[in-house]
Amino acid sequence: MTPAPDIWRHLYNTVLFGYVERTVMLIGGIGLGTFIIGTGTAWLVTMCRFPGRGLFNWALVLPLAVPTYILAFVFTDQLEYAGAVQGTLREIFGWRNRQDYWFPEIRSMGGAITVMTLVLYPYVYLLARAAFLEQSVCVLEVSRTLGKSAWQSFWNVALPLARPAIVVGMTLAMMEALNDFGTVDFFGVKTFTAGIYDVWLNMDNISGAAQLASVLMIFVVVLVVLERMARRGQRYHHTSSKIQALPSYRLRGIKAMLAAVFCALPILFGFVLPASVLVSYAVVFFDVTLQANYL
Protein backbone atom coordinates (compact mmCIF):
# COMPACT_ATOMS: atom_id res chain seq x y z
CA MET A 1 0.00 0.00 0.00
CA THR A 2 1.51 3.33 -1.01
CA PRO A 3 1.70 6.19 1.48
CA ALA A 4 -0.62 9.15 1.22
CA PRO A 5 1.56 12.04 2.42
CA ASP A 6 -0.73 14.76 1.09
CA ILE A 7 -3.67 13.34 2.98
CA TRP A 8 -1.64 13.07 6.19
CA ARG A 9 -0.40 16.64 5.89
CA HIS A 10 -3.90 17.90 5.23
CA LEU A 11 -5.37 15.95 8.15
CA TYR A 12 -2.55 16.98 10.48
CA ASN A 13 -3.13 20.65 9.72
CA THR A 14 -6.91 20.49 9.95
CA VAL A 15 -8.84 17.75 11.73
CA LEU A 16 -6.48 15.02 12.99
CA PHE A 17 -6.10 16.33 16.53
CA GLY A 18 -9.83 16.97 16.68
CA TYR A 19 -10.46 13.34 15.75
CA VAL A 20 -8.13 12.18 18.52
CA GLU A 21 -9.63 14.54 21.12
CA ARG A 22 -13.23 13.59 20.37
CA THR A 23 -12.41 9.88 20.25
CA VAL A 24 -10.74 10.05 23.66
CA MET A 25 -13.68 12.02 25.08
CA LEU A 26 -16.15 9.51 23.66
CA ILE A 27 -14.51 6.36 24.99
CA GLY A 28 -13.71 8.05 28.30
CA GLY A 29 -17.32 9.09 28.82
CA ILE A 30 -18.61 5.67 27.82
CA GLY A 31 -16.12 3.96 30.12
CA LEU A 32 -17.28 6.07 33.07
CA GLY A 33 -20.97 5.69 32.23
CA THR A 34 -20.85 1.93 31.79
CA PHE A 35 -18.90 1.60 35.04
CA ILE A 36 -21.49 3.55 37.03
CA ILE A 37 -24.58 1.89 35.55
CA GLY A 38 -23.17 -1.61 35.06
CA THR A 39 -21.44 -1.93 38.43
CA GLY A 40 -24.19 -0.16 40.37
CA THR A 41 -27.01 -2.28 39.00
CA ALA A 42 -24.96 -5.48 39.34
CA TRP A 43 -24.36 -4.81 43.03
CA LEU A 44 -27.99 -3.94 43.70
CA VAL A 45 -29.51 -7.04 42.07
CA THR A 46 -26.85 -9.31 43.60
CA MET A 47 -26.61 -8.04 47.15
CA CYS A 48 -29.84 -6.14 47.86
CA ARG A 49 -33.48 -7.10 48.19
CA PHE A 50 -36.03 -4.62 46.87
CA PRO A 51 -39.22 -4.69 44.76
CA GLY A 52 -38.59 -5.84 41.19
CA ARG A 53 -35.18 -7.36 41.88
CA GLY A 54 -36.05 -10.65 40.14
CA LEU A 55 -37.22 -8.81 37.02
CA PHE A 56 -34.23 -6.49 36.89
CA ASN A 57 -31.88 -9.44 37.30
CA TRP A 58 -32.42 -10.50 33.67
CA ALA A 59 -34.04 -7.42 32.13
CA LEU A 60 -30.90 -5.32 32.60
CA VAL A 61 -29.31 -7.30 29.75
CA LEU A 62 -32.01 -6.35 27.20
CA PRO A 63 -30.49 -3.02 25.98
CA LEU A 64 -27.57 -5.00 24.55
CA ALA A 65 -29.98 -6.26 21.85
CA VAL A 66 -30.68 -2.73 20.57
CA PRO A 67 -28.35 -1.39 17.85
CA THR A 68 -26.82 1.91 18.91
CA TYR A 69 -27.88 3.71 15.73
CA ILE A 70 -31.51 2.65 16.29
CA LEU A 71 -31.45 4.12 19.79
CA ALA A 72 -29.78 7.24 18.38
CA PHE A 73 -32.59 7.63 15.84
CA VAL A 74 -35.29 7.14 18.49
CA PHE A 75 -33.73 9.63 20.92
CA THR A 76 -33.30 12.22 18.17
CA ASP A 77 -36.86 11.72 16.95
CA GLN A 78 -38.23 12.25 20.46
CA LEU A 79 -35.87 14.94 21.80
CA GLU A 80 -35.10 17.22 18.84
CA TYR A 81 -36.86 20.59 18.44
CA ALA A 82 -39.71 19.12 16.39
CA GLY A 83 -39.91 16.01 18.56
CA ALA A 84 -42.62 14.94 20.99
CA VAL A 85 -40.81 16.01 24.19
CA GLN A 86 -40.01 19.59 23.23
CA GLY A 87 -43.35 19.97 21.48
CA THR A 88 -45.18 18.94 24.64
CA LEU A 89 -43.09 21.29 26.79
CA ARG A 90 -43.87 24.22 24.48
CA GLU A 91 -47.58 23.50 24.70
CA ILE A 92 -47.52 23.23 28.50
CA PHE A 93 -45.44 26.34 29.23
CA GLY A 94 -46.47 28.46 26.27
CA TRP A 95 -43.02 28.72 24.73
CA ARG A 96 -43.07 29.82 21.11
CA ASN A 97 -39.55 29.29 19.82
CA ARG A 98 -36.12 27.99 20.76
CA GLN A 99 -35.06 31.30 22.30
CA ASP A 100 -37.73 31.02 25.00
CA TYR A 101 -36.15 28.03 26.74
CA TRP A 102 -33.06 25.85 26.97
CA PHE A 103 -33.00 22.19 26.07
CA PRO A 104 -29.93 19.95 25.76
CA GLU A 105 -28.83 19.24 22.19
CA ILE A 106 -29.19 15.53 21.52
CA ARG A 107 -26.94 15.61 18.45
CA SER A 108 -23.79 16.25 20.43
CA MET A 109 -20.94 14.50 22.19
CA GLY A 110 -23.07 14.18 25.32
CA GLY A 111 -25.89 12.64 23.32
CA ALA A 112 -23.55 10.12 21.70
CA ILE A 113 -22.07 9.14 25.06
CA THR A 114 -25.52 8.76 26.62
CA VAL A 115 -26.93 6.63 23.80
CA MET A 116 -23.93 4.34 23.55
CA THR A 117 -23.68 3.97 27.33
CA LEU A 118 -27.31 2.82 27.51
CA VAL A 119 -26.57 0.09 24.96
CA LEU A 120 -23.11 -0.99 26.14
CA TYR A 121 -23.41 -1.00 29.94
CA PRO A 122 -24.57 -4.69 29.97
CA TYR A 123 -20.97 -5.70 29.19
CA VAL A 124 -19.98 -4.36 32.60
CA TYR A 125 -23.20 -5.51 34.28
CA LEU A 126 -22.79 -9.15 33.25
CA LEU A 127 -19.13 -9.42 34.23
CA ALA A 128 -19.53 -7.45 37.46
CA ARG A 129 -22.55 -9.49 38.53
CA ALA A 130 -20.68 -12.74 37.86
CA ALA A 131 -17.72 -11.43 39.87
CA PHE A 132 -19.93 -10.45 42.81
CA LEU A 133 -21.64 -13.86 42.80
CA GLU A 134 -18.28 -15.64 42.89
CA GLN A 135 -16.97 -13.72 45.90
CA SER A 136 -16.52 -15.62 49.11
CA VAL A 137 -19.25 -15.12 51.67
CA CYS A 138 -16.60 -15.21 54.40
CA VAL A 139 -14.89 -12.06 53.14
CA LEU A 140 -18.10 -10.05 53.19
CA GLU A 141 -19.12 -11.43 56.59
CA VAL A 142 -15.75 -10.45 58.06
CA SER A 143 -16.25 -6.95 56.68
CA ARG A 144 -19.65 -6.65 58.35
CA THR A 145 -18.29 -8.16 61.59
CA LEU A 146 -15.66 -5.42 61.68
CA GLY A 147 -18.42 -2.84 61.68
CA LYS A 148 -18.38 -1.87 58.02
CA SER A 149 -21.63 -0.71 56.50
CA ALA A 150 -23.05 -2.17 53.30
CA TRP A 151 -21.64 0.77 51.31
CA GLN A 152 -18.21 0.44 52.96
CA SER A 153 -18.18 -3.31 52.29
CA PHE A 154 -18.96 -2.65 48.64
CA TRP A 155 -16.36 0.09 48.20
CA ASN A 156 -13.52 -1.44 50.24
CA VAL A 157 -14.04 -5.18 49.71
CA ALA A 158 -16.40 -6.22 46.91
CA LEU A 159 -15.37 -3.61 44.35
CA PRO A 160 -11.60 -4.29 44.55
CA LEU A 161 -12.24 -8.04 44.28
CA ALA A 162 -14.43 -7.52 41.21
CA ARG A 163 -12.09 -4.98 39.61
CA PRO A 164 -10.56 -7.32 36.97
CA ALA A 165 -13.98 -8.29 35.63
CA ILE A 166 -15.24 -4.70 35.69
CA VAL A 167 -12.18 -3.42 33.83
CA VAL A 168 -12.61 -6.10 31.16
CA GLY A 169 -16.26 -5.11 30.71
CA MET A 170 -15.36 -1.43 30.40
CA THR A 171 -12.66 -2.27 27.86
CA LEU A 172 -15.12 -4.25 25.75
CA ALA A 173 -17.60 -1.37 25.84
CA MET A 174 -14.96 1.16 24.81
CA MET A 175 -13.79 -1.07 21.96
CA GLU A 176 -17.37 -1.30 20.73
CA ALA A 177 -17.55 2.49 20.86
CA LEU A 178 -14.37 2.78 18.79
CA ASN A 179 -15.90 0.48 16.19
CA ASP A 180 -19.19 2.38 15.93
CA PHE A 181 -19.84 4.61 12.92
CA GLY A 182 -23.61 4.94 12.60
CA THR A 183 -24.23 6.70 15.91
CA VAL A 184 -21.36 9.19 15.77
CA ASP A 185 -22.12 10.00 12.13
CA PHE A 186 -25.83 10.50 12.87
CA PHE A 187 -24.99 12.82 15.77
CA GLY A 188 -22.33 14.68 13.80
CA VAL A 189 -19.52 13.76 16.20
CA LYS A 190 -16.35 13.54 14.11
CA THR A 191 -14.38 10.76 15.74
CA PHE A 192 -11.58 8.72 14.21
CA THR A 193 -14.07 6.23 12.78
CA ALA A 194 -16.02 9.01 11.05
CA GLY A 195 -12.72 10.39 9.76
CA ILE A 196 -11.87 7.06 8.14
CA TYR A 197 -15.16 7.04 6.24
CA ASP A 198 -14.69 10.70 5.28
CA VAL A 199 -11.23 10.08 3.79
CA TRP A 200 -12.42 6.90 2.10
CA LEU A 201 -15.69 8.10 0.56
CA ASN A 202 -15.55 11.90 0.38
CA MET A 203 -11.85 12.21 -0.48
CA ASP A 204 -11.85 8.96 -2.48
CA ASN A 205 -8.56 7.89 -0.92
CA ILE A 206 -8.72 4.29 0.22
CA SER A 207 -4.99 4.28 0.97
CA GLY A 208 -5.30 7.19 3.37
CA ALA A 209 -8.37 5.61 4.98
CA ALA A 210 -6.46 2.38 5.54
CA GLN A 211 -3.61 4.30 7.14
CA LEU A 212 -6.06 6.10 9.43
CA ALA A 213 -7.57 2.73 10.33
CA SER A 214 -4.12 1.48 11.28
CA VAL A 215 -3.76 4.49 13.59
CA LEU A 216 -7.14 3.62 15.11
CA MET A 217 -5.67 0.26 16.02
CA ILE A 218 -3.29 2.15 18.29
CA PHE A 219 -6.30 3.12 20.40
CA VAL A 220 -7.22 -0.56 20.68
CA VAL A 221 -3.69 -1.47 21.73
CA VAL A 222 -3.67 1.35 24.29
CA LEU A 223 -6.98 0.11 25.74
CA VAL A 224 -5.63 -3.42 26.05
CA VAL A 225 -2.43 -2.19 27.69
CA LEU A 226 -4.37 0.01 30.11
CA GLU A 227 -6.61 -2.92 30.96
CA ARG A 228 -3.58 -5.05 31.76
CA MET A 229 -2.04 -2.25 33.80
CA ALA A 230 -5.29 -1.71 35.71
CA ARG A 231 -5.30 -5.37 36.70
CA ARG A 232 -1.51 -5.30 37.26
CA GLY A 233 -1.34 -8.92 36.23
CA GLN A 234 -3.42 -9.95 39.24
CA ARG A 235 -5.90 -12.80 39.16
CA TYR A 236 -8.22 -13.22 42.08
CA HIS A 237 -9.37 -16.64 43.21
CA HIS A 238 -12.97 -16.96 44.26
CA THR A 239 -14.14 -20.02 46.08
CA SER A 240 -16.89 -21.86 44.25
CA SER A 241 -18.05 -23.93 47.22
CA LYS A 242 -20.08 -21.68 49.48
CA ILE A 243 -21.65 -23.11 52.61
CA GLN A 244 -24.01 -20.16 52.77
CA ALA A 245 -25.51 -17.87 50.19
CA LEU A 246 -24.14 -14.37 49.88
CA PRO A 247 -25.57 -12.07 52.55
CA SER A 248 -28.14 -9.72 51.06
CA TYR A 249 -29.46 -6.48 52.47
CA ARG A 250 -33.15 -5.65 52.51
CA LEU A 251 -33.81 -2.12 51.37
CA ARG A 252 -36.88 -0.35 52.67
CA GLY A 253 -38.71 2.88 52.03
CA ILE A 254 -36.94 5.51 49.98
CA LYS A 255 -33.82 3.35 49.56
CA ALA A 256 -35.83 0.54 47.98
CA MET A 257 -37.58 3.00 45.69
CA LEU A 258 -34.30 4.62 44.59
CA ALA A 259 -32.75 1.20 43.92
CA ALA A 260 -35.73 0.19 41.77
CA VAL A 261 -35.61 3.47 39.85
CA PHE A 262 -31.85 3.21 39.31
CA CYS A 263 -32.30 -0.28 37.82
CA ALA A 264 -35.43 0.60 35.85
CA LEU A 265 -34.16 3.70 34.04
CA PRO A 266 -31.51 1.95 31.89
CA ILE A 267 -34.11 -0.64 30.84
CA LEU A 268 -36.73 2.02 30.15
CA PHE A 269 -34.52 4.25 28.00
CA GLY A 270 -32.30 1.52 26.58
CA PHE A 271 -34.94 -1.02 25.57
CA VAL A 272 -38.58 -0.21 26.35
CA LEU A 273 -38.56 3.24 24.72
CA PRO A 274 -36.93 2.22 21.41
CA ALA A 275 -38.98 -0.99 21.21
CA SER A 276 -42.22 0.94 21.81
CA VAL A 277 -41.38 3.58 19.20
CA LEU A 278 -40.44 0.97 16.60
CA VAL A 279 -43.62 -1.02 17.25
CA SER A 280 -45.75 2.14 16.96
CA TYR A 281 -44.06 3.03 13.66
CA ALA A 282 -44.64 -0.49 12.38
CA VAL A 283 -48.35 -0.22 13.17
CA VAL A 284 -48.84 3.34 11.88
CA PHE A 285 -46.98 2.80 8.62
CA PHE A 286 -48.09 -0.78 8.05
CA ASP A 287 -50.16 0.17 4.98
CA VAL A 288 -47.12 1.79 3.38
CA THR A 289 -45.20 -1.48 3.49
CA LEU A 290 -47.89 -3.12 1.32
CA GLN A 291 -47.37 -0.70 -1.56
CA ALA A 292 -45.47 -1.99 -4.57
CA ASN A 293 -43.11 1.01 -4.77
CA TYR A 294 -42.08 0.44 -1.14
CA LEU A 295 -40.95 -3.09 -1.93
Contacts in CASP RR format, 6 or more apart in sequence:
PFRMAT RR
TARGET T0000
AUTHOR 0000-0000-0000
METHOD contacts of the structure
MODEL  1
MTPAPDIWRHLYNTVLFGYVERTVMLIGGIGLGTFIIGTGTAWLVTMCRF
PGRGLFNWALVLPLAVPTYILAFVFTDQLEYAGAVQGTLREIFGWRNRQD
YWFPEIRSMGGAITVMTLVLYPYVYLLARAAFLEQSVCVLEVSRTLGKSA
WQSFWNVALPLARPAIVVGMTLAMMEALNDFGTVDFFGVKTFTAGIYDVW
LNMDNISGAAQLASVLMIFVVVLVVLERMARRGQRYHHTSSKIQALPSYR
LRGIKAMLAAVFCALPILFGFVLPASVLVSYAVVFFDVTLQANYL
1 207 0 8 1.000
1 210 0 8 1.000
1 211 0 8 1.000
2 207 0 8 1.000
3 207 0 8 1.000
3 211 0 8 1.000
4 205 0 8 1.000
4 207 0 8 1.000
4 208 0 8 1.000
4 211 0 8 1.000
7 199 0 8 1.000
7 203 0 8 1.000
7 205 0 8 1.000
7 207 0 8 1.000
7 208 0 8 1.000
7 211 0 8 1.000
8 208 0 8 1.000
8 211 0 8 1.000
11 19 0 8 1.000
11 199 0 8 1.000
11 212 0 8 1.000
15 190 0 8 1.000
15 195 0 8 1.000
18 190 0 8 1.000
19 190 0 8 1.000
19 191 0 8 1.000
19 192 0 8 1.000
19 194 0 8 1.000
19 195 0 8 1.000
20 192 0 8 1.000
22 109 0 8 1.000
22 189 0 8 1.000
22 190 0 8 1.000
22 191 0 8 1.000
23 178 0 8 1.000
23 191 0 8 1.000
23 192 0 8 1.000
23 193 0 8 1.000
23 219 0 8 1.000
25 109 0 8 1.000
25 113 0 8 1.000
26 109 0 8 1.000
26 112 0 8 1.000
26 113 0 8 1.000
26 116 0 8 1.000
26 177 0 8 1.000
26 184 0 8 1.000
26 189 0 8 1.000
26 191 0 8 1.000
27 174 0 8 1.000
27 177 0 8 1.000
27 178 0 8 1.000
27 219 0 8 1.000
27 223 0 8 1.000
28 174 0 8 1.000
29 113 0 8 1.000
29 117 0 8 1.000
30 113 0 8 1.000
30 116 0 8 1.000
30 117 0 8 1.000
30 120 0 8 1.000
30 173 0 8 1.000
30 174 0 8 1.000
30 177 0 8 1.000
31 117 0 8 1.000
31 170 0 8 1.000
31 173 0 8 1.000
31 174 0 8 1.000
33 113 0 8 1.000
33 117 0 8 1.000
33 121 0 8 1.000
34 117 0 8 1.000
34 120 0 8 1.000
34 121 0 8 1.000
34 123 0 8 1.000
34 124 0 8 1.000
34 169 0 8 1.000
34 170 0 8 1.000
34 173 0 8 1.000
35 124 0 8 1.000
35 166 0 8 1.000
35 170 0 8 1.000
37 117 0 8 1.000
37 118 0 8 1.000
37 121 0 8 1.000
37 124 0 8 1.000
37 125 0 8 1.000
37 266 0 8 1.000
38 60 0 8 1.000
38 121 0 8 1.000
38 122 0 8 1.000
38 124 0 8 1.000
38 125 0 8 1.000
38 128 0 8 1.000
39 124 0 8 1.000
39 125 0 8 1.000
39 128 0 8 1.000
39 159 0 8 1.000
39 162 0 8 1.000
39 166 0 8 1.000
40 128 0 8 1.000
40 262 0 8 1.000
41 56 0 8 1.000
41 60 0 8 1.000
41 121 0 8 1.000
41 125 0 8 1.000
41 262 0 8 1.000
41 263 0 8 1.000
41 266 0 8 1.000
42 124 0 8 1.000
42 125 0 8 1.000
42 126 0 8 1.000
42 128 0 8 1.000
42 129 0 8 1.000
42 132 0 8 1.000
43 128 0 8 1.000
43 132 0 8 1.000
43 154 0 8 1.000
43 158 0 8 1.000
44 50 0 8 1.000
44 53 0 8 1.000
44 56 0 8 1.000
44 259 0 8 1.000
44 262 0 8 1.000
44 263 0 8 1.000
45 53 0 8 1.000
45 54 0 8 1.000
45 56 0 8 1.000
45 57 0 8 1.000
45 60 0 8 1.000
45 129 0 8 1.000
45 263 0 8 1.000
46 129 0 8 1.000
46 132 0 8 1.000
46 133 0 8 1.000
46 246 0 8 1.000
46 248 0 8 1.000
47 132 0 8 1.000
47 150 0 8 1.000
47 154 0 8 1.000
47 158 0 8 1.000
47 246 0 8 1.000
47 247 0 8 1.000
47 248 0 8 1.000
47 249 0 8 1.000
48 150 0 8 1.000
48 248 0 8 1.000
48 249 0 8 1.000
48 250 0 8 1.000
48 251 0 8 1.000
48 259 0 8 1.000
49 248 0 8 1.000
49 249 0 8 1.000
49 250 0 8 1.000
49 251 0 8 1.000
50 250 0 8 1.000
50 251 0 8 1.000
50 255 0 8 1.000
50 256 0 8 1.000
50 259 0 8 1.000
50 260 0 8 1.000
51 256 0 8 1.000
51 260 0 8 1.000
52 260 0 8 1.000
52 263 0 8 1.000
56 260 0 8 1.000
56 263 0 8 1.000
56 264 0 8 1.000
56 267 0 8 1.000
59 267 0 8 1.000
59 271 0 8 1.000
60 122 0 8 1.000
60 125 0 8 1.000
60 263 0 8 1.000
60 266 0 8 1.000
60 267 0 8 1.000
61 122 0 8 1.000
61 125 0 8 1.000
61 126 0 8 1.000
62 267 0 8 1.000
62 270 0 8 1.000
62 271 0 8 1.000
63 118 0 8 1.000
63 119 0 8 1.000
63 121 0 8 1.000
63 122 0 8 1.000
63 266 0 8 1.000
63 267 0 8 1.000
63 270 0 8 1.000
63 271 0 8 1.000
64 119 0 8 1.000
64 120 0 8 1.000
64 122 0 8 1.000
64 123 0 8 1.000
65 271 0 8 1.000
66 119 0 8 1.000
66 270 0 8 1.000
66 271 0 8 1.000
66 274 0 8 1.000
66 275 0 8 1.000
67 119 0 8 1.000
68 115 0 8 1.000
68 116 0 8 1.000
68 119 0 8 1.000
68 120 0 8 1.000
68 180 0 8 1.000
68 182 0 8 1.000
68 183 0 8 1.000
69 180 0 8 1.000
69 182 0 8 1.000
69 183 0 8 1.000
69 186 0 8 1.000
70 274 0 8 1.000
70 278 0 8 1.000
71 115 0 8 1.000
71 118 0 8 1.000
71 119 0 8 1.000
71 183 0 8 1.000
71 270 0 8 1.000
71 274 0 8 1.000
72 112 0 8 1.000
72 115 0 8 1.000
72 182 0 8 1.000
72 183 0 8 1.000
72 186 0 8 1.000
72 187 0 8 1.000
73 186 0 8 1.000
74 273 0 8 1.000
74 274 0 8 1.000
74 277 0 8 1.000
74 278 0 8 1.000
75 106 0 8 1.000
75 111 0 8 1.000
75 114 0 8 1.000
75 115 0 8 1.000
76 106 0 8 1.000
76 107 0 8 1.000
76 186 0 8 1.000
76 187 0 8 1.000
77 83 0 8 1.000
77 84 0 8 1.000
77 277 0 8 1.000
78 84 0 8 1.000
78 85 0 8 1.000
78 273 0 8 1.000
78 277 0 8 1.000
79 85 0 8 1.000
79 86 0 8 1.000
79 103 0 8 1.000
79 104 0 8 1.000
79 106 0 8 1.000
80 86 0 8 1.000
80 106 0 8 1.000
80 107 0 8 1.000
81 98 0 8 1.000
81 103 0 8 1.000
86 103 0 8 1.000
89 95 0 8 1.000
89 101 0 8 1.000
89 103 0 8 1.000
90 96 0 8 1.000
90 100 0 8 1.000
90 101 0 8 1.000
93 101 0 8 1.000
94 100 0 8 1.000
95 101 0 8 1.000
104 111 0 8 1.000
105 111 0 8 1.000
106 187 0 8 1.000
107 186 0 8 1.000
107 187 0 8 1.000
107 188 0 8 1.000
108 187 0 8 1.000
108 189 0 8 1.000
109 187 0 8 1.000
109 189 0 8 1.000
111 187 0 8 1.000
112 183 0 8 1.000
112 184 0 8 1.000
112 187 0 8 1.000
112 189 0 8 1.000
115 183 0 8 1.000
115 187 0 8 1.000
116 176 0 8 1.000
116 177 0 8 1.000
116 180 0 8 1.000
116 183 0 8 1.000
118 266 0 8 1.000
118 269 0 8 1.000
118 270 0 8 1.000
119 270 0 8 1.000
120 172 0 8 1.000
120 173 0 8 1.000
120 176 0 8 1.000
120 177 0 8 1.000
121 173 0 8 1.000
121 266 0 8 1.000
123 169 0 8 1.000
123 170 0 8 1.000
123 172 0 8 1.000
123 173 0 8 1.000
123 176 0 8 1.000
124 166 0 8 1.000
124 169 0 8 1.000
124 170 0 8 1.000
124 173 0 8 1.000
127 165 0 8 1.000
127 166 0 8 1.000
127 168 0 8 1.000
127 169 0 8 1.000
128 162 0 8 1.000
128 165 0 8 1.000
128 166 0 8 1.000
128 169 0 8 1.000
130 165 0 8 1.000
131 161 0 8 1.000
131 162 0 8 1.000
131 164 0 8 1.000
131 165 0 8 1.000
131 166 0 8 1.000
131 238 0 8 1.000
132 158 0 8 1.000
132 162 0 8 1.000
132 246 0 8 1.000
133 246 0 8 1.000
134 238 0 8 1.000
134 240 0 8 1.000
135 158 0 8 1.000
135 161 0 8 1.000
135 162 0 8 1.000
135 238 0 8 1.000
135 246 0 8 1.000
136 238 0 8 1.000
136 239 0 8 1.000
136 242 0 8 1.000
137 242 0 8 1.000
137 243 0 8 1.000
137 244 0 8 1.000
137 245 0 8 1.000
137 246 0 8 1.000
137 247 0 8 1.000
139 157 0 8 1.000
139 161 0 8 1.000
140 153 0 8 1.000
140 157 0 8 1.000
140 158 0 8 1.000
140 246 0 8 1.000
140 247 0 8 1.000
141 247 0 8 1.000
143 152 0 8 1.000
143 153 0 8 1.000
143 156 0 8 1.000
143 157 0 8 1.000
144 153 0 8 1.000
144 247 0 8 1.000
148 156 0 8 1.000
148 157 0 8 1.000
150 249 0 8 1.000
159 166 0 8 1.000
161 236 0 8 1.000
161 238 0 8 1.000
163 230 0 8 1.000
163 231 0 8 1.000
164 231 0 8 1.000
164 234 0 8 1.000
164 235 0 8 1.000
164 236 0 8 1.000
167 227 0 8 1.000
167 230 0 8 1.000
167 231 0 8 1.000
168 227 0 8 1.000
171 223 0 8 1.000
171 224 0 8 1.000
171 226 0 8 1.000
171 227 0 8 1.000
174 223 0 8 1.000
175 220 0 8 1.000
175 223 0 8 1.000
178 192 0 8 1.000
178 193 0 8 1.000
178 216 0 8 1.000
178 219 0 8 1.000
178 220 0 8 1.000
178 223 0 8 1.000
179 193 0 8 1.000
180 193 0 8 1.000
181 193 0 8 1.000
181 194 0 8 1.000
181 197 0 8 1.000
184 190 0 8 1.000
184 191 0 8 1.000
184 193 0 8 1.000
184 194 0 8 1.000
185 194 0 8 1.000
185 197 0 8 1.000
188 194 0 8 1.000
190 198 0 8 1.000
192 212 0 8 1.000
192 215 0 8 1.000
192 216 0 8 1.000
192 219 0 8 1.000
193 216 0 8 1.000
195 212 0 8 1.000
196 209 0 8 1.000
196 212 0 8 1.000
196 213 0 8 1.000
196 216 0 8 1.000
197 209 0 8 1.000
199 205 0 8 1.000
199 208 0 8 1.000
199 209 0 8 1.000
199 212 0 8 1.000
200 206 0 8 1.000
200 208 0 8 1.000
200 209 0 8 1.000
251 259 0 8 1.000
288 294 0 8 1.000
289 295 0 8 1.000
END
